[in-house]
């Protein structure tokens, strides 16, 4: 039996839940009528504007804050229904090796470079996940593991969208100039472009065969989200042990809440939502699910993640974001260039 306090808490959160649901729905609709800007970025920007224009009222703050992290994790779980392992295995060993190598090299290089130019450990992991795997969805998943600052999340999402859009326009053009076949173009696009929607748009600019190949290759990268997040959790736990008390008090790599508490965040080795993601991948891989259900799951995952991005957006201070934007642009440009050139050379040699 629920207590009166629990009921009153639900009532206090209701306005925030309603606002979050409305914004997520609006972002989904706006994202569906064009392909350049996805629903996740739209929701993030709406939250950012609400906060920085002084329109984020206390009446809705509690509900939005409490719903953000559960929506984020549930969205990652539902995303697993978009991945069927047999379809990915059908690409063949050479392409599968390219997918693994691209994610590994892209993640390691982006994280290393971000740290070299002064980004925090948390921000570096956000950028590494976003640029090597699947854009804003991977940033959201990594944020749930490392508990980064909201402005670091915003910067990472903005950069993967910016450079993913640039790649969307550039790769089909370069494919024609280099003389790639449709299969080669599809593999290159799937290996390089950041967001799933951007991959679909770029592949469609080349041709039907390129689109089909690009989509499956991209899903091969997405399925590696689970092991990468598990590795990130392990890395974060180790970093937490290695930081000295002075480092934690100074806030280096930690959120303000962690610094105030005087202890590192406690992150499980394999987060529960990652296990849920893998379970959904297993279900999709072994069970013949109807297309209507898969389409509904895709919409649900986007809606959930858009809601979470709105929640993150209302925690962002534009002045703080501006201080980190320059570094983010450099990291994003370097990561996109290295992955784009490296995968093009590999495709020409292997595919």
N, C-alpha and C positions, 0 to 999 in steps of 0.2 A: 504493500500500500504506500503510495507516494505521500510525502509530507507536505504540509502547507507551504513550507519554505521552498520546496522544489517547484511547486506550482507557481508561486509568485516569481521565482527566477525565470521560469519559462515565459511568463507574461512579459517580464522586462526585456527578454531577448527577442520577442516576437517582431517588433518593428525592424530590428536589424536583420532578422532572417528574411522578412518580406522585401526589404530593400535589396539585399544580396540576391535573392531569387529574381527580382525584377531586372536588375542590372545584368545578371548572367544570361537571362532570356534575351534581353536587348542586344547584348554582345554577340550571342549566337546568331540572331537574325541579321545583324550588320555584317558579321563574318561570312554569312552564306551568300550575300549578294555581290561579293567581290573576293578575289583571291590574294590580293597583295598584302592585306593586313588581316591576321587571324583573330578569332574571337578572344583568345587569351590576352593578346596585346590590347585589344579594344577595352576589355574589362579592366585591365591594369591601368590604362590611361584614364578611364572614367573614375576609378578610385583615387588616382593621383590628383586629378582635377578637383574632386570633391574635397579632399584634404587640404589642398593648397589654396583653394578659393574660400576657405573658412566655412564650408557648407556641411561638414561632417559633424553632426550634432550629437551630444551625449546620449540622447534617447535611442540612437541606433548603434552606438559604439559597442556595447556589450554583446549584442547578438551577432554582429559581424565578426568581432574578435574571436568569440567562442566557436563559430562555425568554420572559420578559415582552414585550420589544420585538418579537421575531419574530412572536409570536402576535398582537400588536396590529396589526401591519402586514398580516399575512396575513388577519386577520379583515376589515379594510377592503377588501382585494382581493375576497374572496368575497362581500362585501355587494353588490358591483356586479352580481351575477347577479339581484338582486331588481328591477332597474330596466330597463324597456323604453321606449325613447325614443318609439316610435309611440303608446303608450298615453298618454304625457304630452302629446304634441303634439295629441292628439284633444281636449284640454280647451278648445282655442280660444285665440286671441290675447289677449283681455282677461284671462283667468285666468292665462295664462302670464306676462303683464306683471305681474300682481299677485304671482305667485310670485317673480319676479326682484326686484321692488321690496321685497317683504317681507324677503327674505334680505339684500339690500343695506342697507336702512335699519336692520333689526334688528341686523346685524353692526356697522355703523358706530356706531349709538347705544350699543349695549352696551359696545363697546370704549372709546368716548369717556367714557361715564359711569363705567365701572370705573376708568379712569385718573384721572378727576377726583376720585374719593374715595380715591385712594391705592393702588390695586392695582398690582402689578408688570406690566410689559409682557406677560410670559408668561401670568399669570393672566387678564389682560384678554382676550387672544386665546382662551383656553380658554372663558371665559364667552360671548364673542361667537359662537364657533362653535357651542357647545352650544345656546344659546338661539335662534339664528337658523336653524339647519339641522335637526339630528336628535338632540339630546340627548346622552346618554352616548357614543354612537358617534362623534359629531362631536368631543366632548371628547377621546376616545381618539386620533382622527386628528390633531387639533391638537397633542396632547401629543407625538406622534412627530415633529412638525415643530419645535416650540419647546423641547422638552426641559424642561418645567416641573417644579417641585418636586412630590413626591408628595402633599403636603397640599393644594396648590393644585388638583391633579386631583380629589382626594376632595371638596373643597369644591364644585367646579363640578358634579360628578356628583350630589352630594346636592341641590344647589339646583335643577338641571333636573328632577330626579325630584320634588322637593317641589312646585315650581310647576306642573310638568306634570300632576301628580295633581290639584292644585287646579283647573286649567283643565279637566281631564277631567270633573270634577263640575259645574263652573260653566257651561261653554259650552252643553251641551244644555239646561240650565234657562233661560239667557238667550235662547237661540234661540227657545224657545217663547214667552217673554214678549214678545220683539220681533216675533214673527210671521214669522220667516224660513221660506222654503220648504225642503224637504229638500235641494235642490241648493245653496241659499245656505248652509244650515247645514253641509253637507259641505265646501264651499269654506272657510268661516270656520274650522272645526275643523282642516282640513288645513294652513291657513296659520298657525295660532296654537299648537296643542298641540305639545309638544316631542318626545316619544318616539313612534316608529311604533306600538308596542303601545298607548300611551295614545290615539293617534288612532283606532285601530280600536275601542277600548272606547268612546270618546266618540261616534263615529259610530254605533255599534250602539245606543246609548241613544236616538238620534233616530229611526233607521229604516234599512232596507236601502239605499235610494237614497242617503241621506246617508253611510252607511258606505262605499259604493263610491266616491263622489266624494271623500270625505275621504282615503281611502287613496291614490288616484292623485295628488291635489294634494300630499299629503305626500311621495310619491316624487319629485315635481317639485322639492321642496326638497332632498331627499337627493341628487339628481343634481348639484346645485350644490356638493356637498362638494368635488369635485376642484378646480374653479377657486378656491374659497375657500382651500383648503389651499395651493394654488400661490401665491396672493396672500400668504398668511400667511408662507410661506417667504421670499418676496421682501422683505416688510416686516421679517422677523426679521434677514435678512442686512443690510439697510440700518441697522436699529437697532444691530446689532453693530458696524458701522463707525463709527457716530456716538458710541457711548459712549466716554468717556475711560478711560484706564487706571485712574484713581482710582475711577471708577464700577464698573468690573469687579471691582477688588479689594474694594470694599465689598459686592459681591454684589447690586447693584441690578439686578433683572431676570434674574439668572443663577443657575444652580445652584451649589452649593458646589464641585462638581467643576470647573466652568468657572472659578470665581474662583481656585481653587488652581492651575489650569493657566496662568492669566494670559492666556488668549485666548478669544475668543468661539467658540461652537459653530459648526462648519462644516455648513451646511444646503444641500443642492442646490436649485436654482431650482425644478425639478419633481421632487419625491421619487419614487423608483422605484415605491413602493407605490401612488401616485396614478395612475401610468401603468397599473399592473396593474388598478386599480379601473376606469379608463376602458376597458381592454380587455375586462373582464367585462361592462360595460354594452353595448359593441359586440356581443359574442357574443349576449347576451340579446336585443338589438334586431333582429338579422338571422337568427338561427337558431331554428327551432321546437323548443324544449327541452321535454321531458316534465315534467308537474307533479311527478312523484315526485322528479326531479332538482332542481327548484327548491325543493321542500320540504326536501330533504336539505341543499341549499346554505344555506338560511335557518337551519336548525339548526346547521350547521357554523360559520357566521359568528357566531352568538350564542355558541356554545361557545368559539370562539377568543377572542372579545372578553371573555367572562366570565373565561377563564383569565388574560388580560392584566390585567383589573381586579383579580383576586386578587393578582397580582404587584405591582401598584401599591399595593394596600391594605396589604400587609405592610411597606411602607416608610413608613407614615404614623404620625406621633406625634400622639396626640389633643390633647396640650397645645398643640402648634403649630397644629393645625387649629382649635382653639377661638379662637385669636387672630385668625384670618381669617374665621371664620364669620359674624360680624356684618356685615361689608362684603359678603360673598357674598349674604346674605339681602336686603340693600338693592338690590344690583345685579340679582338675580334678580327681585325684585318690580317694580322699575322697568322692566326689559326686558319682562316678561310683560304689564304694564299698557299700555305704549306699543304693543307689537305687537298685543295684543288689541283695544284701542280703535281703533287705526289700521286694522286689517284689517276690523273690523266696519263702519266707515264706508265703506271701499272696496267691500266686498261689497254693501252697500245701494245704492251708486251704480252699480256695474258689472254685477253678476251678475243 
